[in-house]
Amino acid sequence: MWNRLNKSMMFCQMMFGLSFYGVMVILTRFFLEDLGYSEADTMMVVGAFSAIGPLFAIAGGFIADKFLGAYRSLTIAFFGFASGYALLVLGATTKQVPIALLGIALASYSRGLMSPSYPSLYKRTFKSQEDFENGYPVNYSVNNVGAFLGQYLFPLLALAVGFNGSFALSASLAAAAVVMMVINCKRLQAVGADIDQAPVSSKNWALFGITSAAMIALVFFMFSNMDVGQNIVYAIGAGALVYFASIMMKSAKAQALKMGTVLIMVFLTTAFFVYYGQMMTSMNMVAINTMRGDLFGFIPFEPEAAMAMNPLWCMVAGPIIAWFFASMDKKNIHIPTATRVAGSFILTAVAFGILTFAVQTVGTDVVVRPEWFFACHAFLAFAEVIVGSMVVAFILSVAPKNIENFSVSLFSVAIALSGIVGAAISTSVAMEKGQEITQAFVQNTYGDFYQMLTIAAVGMVVIALLASRIITKMLDAAKAEDEVTGTVTNA
């Protein structure tokens, strides 16, 4: 199952996780302390940084499908990360907000190029769909090795070498991924789609350049004007879904049914990532304001590094989840993807229930021990691995081959929409500048907020189970239609 190509791609994935999440974890303090942003504005910017990149996977999927192919798009994406982080170095050194915003705009656009291209190219390095589905959760864990190291070490690194030194390291790590992609150029292109193996015309390069310049300018505008920016996110996300639905309406019945299941999964994914996005916004701010002490009394954790507990648990969760579902398949027990997502909402409800209890029972010292965050992230990480790996594999299994990358980008659209919605929701717990953190504030404001999220997660369990039954019936109907017409609607 494993070979040189998928191993080299996992190295690039680790470099992405280490550099991207290393930057993300220190952005909150960077905007609060160096650039003078308020808590509410900082949460919106950081939330947008985690969300806008996936949104531009729509453009990334189109570029990979029509202009460049997955290999070229992915290589350029890693180069874009390196360049964006280099601009952050300049922004941190000069304390210039526009330069810093341009840096995260370029990194966000690069993430959009990467998101749909990586899984489609990675899939082709395996011999079968089954090998890919069993290997993708492991890839997810590899990404989280990088994410954990970045989120844990970068707050400590920033204390030693400053924000500019930390951003410079991220640029170097992204550049290492570029080198790896170039080294494996011929092999990766050979296993890629037809467009990867064909030369790119001057016209396509020009269209790519114009499109990219326009997209980067749009992202920069969105970061500079978040009130307008979040509405742009909603508009682009809705437009992508309408476009996909229009293709579905024109497709044969069997394929239309399969594409309909993608839309249902996008809805469930959006709901889940509203919770996931809290890690970068409200949970991060709560940790900065209340988390004190070493984990288990001897493992040092900077408050903003609490996010590192998520990838730490994801590293554990990936192999366990891959083994569990592979074992179920061998026993001929096939659990539908939407049912698996329902299980992720059960885990999410437990996670936020733990966090609710922790903040509602806080003492007069207003300290929440790291162990509470550790427990919360454990359940949330297992839920994330289920949704993050299984939904993408499901979309690839039912999507039309000619819009494969665009279909995968809908997963990123879900992340984008949920990220902005989640960031907007999280601002309800933001403190005003100079406001004192008190026991009553933590118990009432934080406590009521997470209690509401916990109750909503329980409701989503029921919705996901109902969705699973609907999806199963739609796929059965599509299979019956294929048998009648004697056609295969996707490869």
JOGIBEL-V319490 format. One record per helix or strand. SS is the DSSP state (a for helix, b for strand). FROM is the first residue (numbers start at 1). TO is the last residue. Records with the same first field share a line. If there is no record, write none. Layout:
SS = FROM-TO + FROM-TO
This chain:
a = 4-34 + 39-55 + 57-66 + 70-94 + 97-123 + 129-183 + 185-191 + 194-197 + 202-224 + 226-250 + 253-279 + 282-290 + 303-330 + 337-360 + 370-398 + 401-429 + 439-485
b = 291-291 + 295-295 + 299-299 + 368-368
